[in-house]
């Protein structure tokens, strides 16, 4: 289902997609959506790919992805997320392998923010703006085997041990990345 550029909808309310239990791909890019209620995606149990490239989006609520047990690919390109903590991706993203956070503005990535994403193999932060990356922010990503791409990103503070315990990562790309404080 491609709802790219859809106008007139500023909030995805609980059960917005109820009854679409066979839907596998959902595109919500370039829309006017500013908020996602906690159960906005409930009922999308077969969803494999979700693209939320939302320019007006300002807050990613905890557990908003609850019930997306088959989600493999998630893109939040161009969104303003606020803080990523261990509740952001906590509920149900057991099969997520690819996470795209390119062009995203994040105030803080807290310790173990990605702890429930046990199958994640690649995370992309291309041209993103991140104010603070806390200690052990990327720890618990033991299956992260491919790469972390922070190319052209702007990072305010990168704490010690931010990338600790990532012994299987093949590439950590920091090409033209600006880091103000280490």
C-alpha positions in Angstrom: 0.0 0.0 0.0 1.6 3.3 -1.1 0.3 6.3 0.8 3.2 8.5 -0.2 2.3 12.1 -0.3 -1.1 11.5 1.3 -2.6 14.8 2.5 -5.2 15.5 5.2 -4.0 13.0 7.8 -1.9 14.4 10.7 -2.2 11.5 13.2 -2.2 7.7 12.7 -4.7 6.6 15.3 -4.9 3.3 17.0 -6.0 0.5 14.6 -5.7 2.7 11.5 -4.9 -0.3 9.4 -7.2 -2.8 11.1 -8.4 -5.5 8.7 -5.3 -5.4 6.5 -3.7 -8.4 8.1 -2.2 -9.7 4.7 -0.5 -6.4 3.9 3.2 -6.8 3.4 4.5 -3.4 2.3 3.4 0.0 3.5 4.9 3.4 2.3 4.0 6.5 4.3 6.6 8.9 3.0 6.2 12.6 2.3 2.8 12.8 4.1 1.6 15.3 6.7 1.6 12.8 9.5 2.9 14.4 12.7 2.1 11.7 15.3 1.7 8.0 15.6 -0.5 6.6 18.4 0.8 3.6 20.2 -1.3 1.0 18.4 -1.4 2.7 14.9 0.1 -0.4 13.2 -1.9 -3.0 15.2 -3.2 -5.8 13.0 -0.4 -5.6 10.4 0.9 -9.0 11.4 2.2 -9.8 7.9 4.0 -6.5 7.3 7.5 -7.1 5.9 8.5 -3.5 5.0 7.5 -0.2 6.5 8.7 3.2 5.2 8.0 6.3 7.4 9.8 9.1 5.7 7.9 11.8 7.5 9.2 15.4 7.4 6.6 16.8 9.9 7.0 13.9 12.3 8.5 15.0 15.7 8.0 12.2 18.2 8.4 8.4 18.0 6.5 6.9 20.9 7.6 3.9 22.9 6.2 0.6 21.6 4.6 2.1 18.5 5.8 -0.9 16.4 4.1 -3.4 18.7 2.8 -6.4 16.9 4.9 -6.1 13.7 6.5 -9.5 14.3 7.3 -10.1 10.6 8.7 -6.7 9.9 12.1 -7.1 8.2 12.9 -3.6 6.9 12.1 -0.3 8.6 12.9 3.2 7.2 12.4 6.3 9.3 14.2 8.6 6.8 14.0 12.3 7.4 12.1 12.1 10.7 12.7 14.0 13.9 12.7 11.3 16.5 13.7 12.9 19.8 15.2 10.2 22.0 15.8 6.6 21.1 15.7 4.4 24.2 15.2 0.7 24.9 11.4 1.1 24.7 11.4 2.6 21.2 11.8 -0.7 19.4 10.9 -2.9 22.3 7.7 -4.6 21.2 7.7 -7.2 18.5 10.4 -6.4 16.0 11.9 -9.8 16.3 12.7 -10.2 12.6 14.0 -6.7 11.8 17.2 -7.0 9.9 17.6 -3.6 8.2 17.0 -0.2 9.8 17.4 3.1 7.9 17.7 6.3 9.9 19.2 8.4 7.2 18.5 12.2 7.3 17.1 11.8 10.8 17.4 14.2 13.7 17.9 12.5 17.1 18.5 14.3 20.4 19.8 11.3 22.2 20.5 7.6 21.7 20.4 6.1 25.1 22.3 3.0 26.4 21.1 -0.2 24.9 18.5 1.6 22.7 18.6 -1.3 20.2 18.6 -4.1 22.7 15.5 -5.8 21.4 16.6 -5.8 17.8 18.4 -9.1 18.0 18.2 -9.9 14.3 19.4 -6.5 13.0 22.3 -6.9 10.5 22.5 -3.4 9.1 21.8 0.1 10.4 22.1 3.2 8.2 22.4 6.8 9.7 23.6 8.5 6.5 23.5 12.4 6.8 21.8 12.2 10.2 22.1 14.7 13.1 22.6 13.1 16.5 23.2 15.3 19.6 24.3 12.6 22.0 25.3 8.9 21.7 25.4 7.4 25.2 27.6 4.6 26.6 26.8 1.2 25.1 24.2 2.7 22.8 24.8 0.0 20.2 25.6 -2.8 22.5 23.3 -5.9 22.5 23.5 -5.9 18.7 25.4 -9.2 18.6 24.0 -10.1 15.2 24.9 -6.8 13.6 27.2 -8.3 11.0 27.1 -6.1 8.0 27.6 -2.4 8.8 26.8 0.7 10.7 26.9 3.6 8.3 27.2 7.0 9.9 28.7 8.7 6.8 28.2 12.5 6.6 26.4 12.5 10.0 26.8 15.2 12.6 27.3 13.9 16.1 27.5 16.2 19.1 28.8 13.9 21.8 30.0 10.3 21.2 30.5 8.6 24.6 33.1 6.0 25.5 32.0 2.5 24.6 29.2 3.6 22.3 30.2 0.8 19.9 31.2 -1.8 22.5 30.5 -5.5 22.0 30.1 -5.2 18.2 32.6 -7.9 17.4 30.9 -9.1 14.2 30.4 -5.8 12.4 32.4 -5.7 9.2 32.1 -2.0 8.5 31.8 1.1 10.7 31.5 3.9 8.2 32.3 7.4 9.5 33.1 9.0 6.1 33.0 12.8 6.4 31.3 12.5 9.8 31.6 15.4 12.2 32.0 14.5 15.9 32.2 17.5 18.2 33.0 15.7 21.5 34.4 12.3 22.2 
